[in-house]
Amino acid sequence: MLLSRRQAICGAGAAIAAPLAAPYVARAHFQINPATNRVYSKRAIELVQRAVVIDMLAPIKIDFSPEYYAKALSEKEAADFRASGITAIHHAVGLGGPTAKEQALSFFAIWGNFVARNSHVFTGVDKFADILRAKRDGKVAVIMGLQNADHFLRPADVKTFYQIGQRCAQLTYNSQNRIGSGSTDRVDGGVSDFGARIIEAMNAVGMLVDVSHSGDRTTLDAIDISAKPIAITHSNCRALIDHPRVKTDEAIKALAAKGGVMGITGVRNFVSKTDPTTIVNYVDHIDHVVKLVGIDHVGIGTDSDLYGYDDTSPEMNKMLRGAYKDSYAFREKIDIDGFDHPLKMFDLTEELLRRDYSDANILAVLGGNFQRLLTATWGG
């Protein structure tokens, strides 16, 4: 019987819930979902159970229509979040332009309400203690952020948005704004004087600075200007793939020298230029960061929801592709093979085990490194 990927993983939540709740799994391997024949080792399952798993770019759902966010999570979605092993997601989108502030206010109102209405699955985040509480309670903590800072019309706006829940802001989203340049701009002028004031205001309130979509010069300037460590929440390594949206070794070294952390993304065209593109290629980027600057500076930022871009409606997929310049070089598929389902953190853990990463190092990659950075930024 042939099943679609979505149908095949539909039973994953129920299948995994009981075994993961148990203190001990007797068999060497446990088959999570018979429909997919996906099998995980006892060690991988126990590591995900122990970890505070943080995905530093993971929208709740790649569907931003009122038809979606006006209703509650389905039972299947709730089960998939619980089964995923993920403790916290950074829910953020790109916005900008003359109405950026109004767009941002609407975003936080809509999605803050969505989290509250689905409190049986989600919890909001103020300090890092809220993420640890979510882990204890079997919920998913939702870090509210934005993939641009166009909504900060003046430095005082940083505090205002912090007070309504924003905990992370990307400085630029691919294109030039008043703060700096984006990764797909023809010319990168670096961080502006106004941008330096915004970074200073973010440091003052405890909002994480993110440069994932920023240009090369803007990225280096932001790392240098910030008094606190910053993040590249979701990007990859230009040493492995020549793409404007990924980061140079110079930037990764500068980030690490200041105590920052880089999350690796699973968007296919940022991982490899050739097919097949799989989780093996994804972990090559983790390996590169580890070899370049050490285990303490790499984490996860999938840049995807639980199900991936290729499961979105044709209309949503077309809209998303049309929002980016040709230099993004999208291929037929956006997700990488084997990393496009709710249990992908188990697949990642298995690949790290296959490469002989220690338990401590796997826990660091899954979330320990971002835990250190976010605790230092927000407080315990």
Secondary structure, DSSP 8 states (H G I E B T S, - for coil): ----HHHHHTTHHHHHHHHHHSS---SSEEEEETTTTEEEEHHHHHHHHHS--EESS--S-S--SHHHHTS---HHHHHHHHHT---EEEE-----STTHHHHHHHHHHHHHHHHHHTTTTEEE-SSHHHHHHHHHHT-EEEEEEES--TT-SSTHHHHHHHHTT--EEES-SSS--SS--BTT-SS-----HHHHHHHHHHHHHT-EEE-TTB-HHHHHHHHHH-SS--EEEEE-BTTTS--TTSB-HHHHHHHHHTT-EEEE--BHHHH-SSSS-BHHHHHHHHHHHHHHH-GGGEEE---S-SS-GGGS-HHHHHHHHHTS-GGG---S--B-BT-SSTTHHHHHHHHHHHTT--HHHHHIIIIIHHHHHHHHHH--
